[in-house]
Amino acid sequence: MKQILNKLYQHQKLSKSEAKAILINIANEQYNEAHLASFMTVFMMRPITVEELSGFRAALNELAIHIDLSAFETLDIVGTGGDGKDTFNISTLSSFIVAGTGQKVAKHGNYSVSSQSGSSDMLAHFGYEFTNDESRLKKQLEKANICFLHAPKFHPAMKAVGPTRKALALKTFFNMLGPLVNPCNPKYKFLGTYNLEVARLYHYLLQEEPGQYSIIHSLDGYDEISLTSSFKIFTKQGEQAISPEDLGLNRFAQADIFGGDSVAAAAKIFQSILDGKGSVAQNTVVLCNAAFALKTVTPDKSFEEAYEEAKDSLFGMKAKACLNKIIV
């Protein structure tokens, strides 16, 4: 690792094959914690390249436990995290709303590293039992239109970096990898990124792959559609800047979508929204994200039509029913 670090400190880049080999070595716990922390921080000080991200992704995919959910034509709704905004669990709530419309969702997620509450924290709070058993996950999709893929159950390689990531408590390149390594490789992807640079990297990587995707970045720094500013959306059809006003929606203050200072506080907000008792800002933000996720599956669907479907799911208690069906 000393040679690798010296190379990187001299502003040199890794090839795809080098990046892949290093991550496989990390998974095999061949480096000490100090070297590992130093390696992670390099990519916090300079942009990661397409070759490097592609190599890291290839390593994680090679080492992952894969499952076949292709018959369900699933959608994933997931953000990088690491935006430092401490919102409530927008992508997780949007996932249940989309599931409530009938679209199958295979949500990939993990415990939070750099914020108060990640998707795994939230699901665990409500009593969901993490599993990598394919038959159980298929039954959940059949019964509730949604299953949850807890990253550590599918990416044993991540165990090697868990303590270091937790100690750093900062976003690292592993945040960038999470949305790209869903173990069922869903047909549809609705991905959020904490900056435009990562959004463009994702766009470059995904545009040659099968399936549809939307990549979202709110221009004031959120890895989701926050409605606190305009946002960029990247699809196979290109990129577009959209403002809340373009959608006929109100613009909100950042305080309106704050997620609280603990998992318990975030869970209270989560439950309130699923009960149909969220604030106007909370409801509008999750419905907007759900609508664009639905448009990822059916691009010809109008935003207004997708938004109404999402509203029917949330206020018709269909999203809540989906959560209840997977908690046993």
Secondary structure by P-SEA (a helix, b strand, c coil): caaaaaaaaacccccaaaaaaaaaaaaaccccaaaaaaaaaccccccccaaaaaaaaaaaaaacccccccccbbbbbbccccccccccaaaaaaaaaaaaacbbbbccccccccccccaaaaaaaabbbbbccaaaaaaaaaacccccccccccccccccaaaaaaaacccccccccccccccccccccbbbbccaaaaaaaaaacccccccbbbbbcccccccccccbbbbbbcccbbbbbccccccbbbbccccccccccaaaaaaaaaaaaaccccaaaaaaaaaaaaaaaaaacccccaaaaaaaaaaaaaaaaaaaaaaaacc
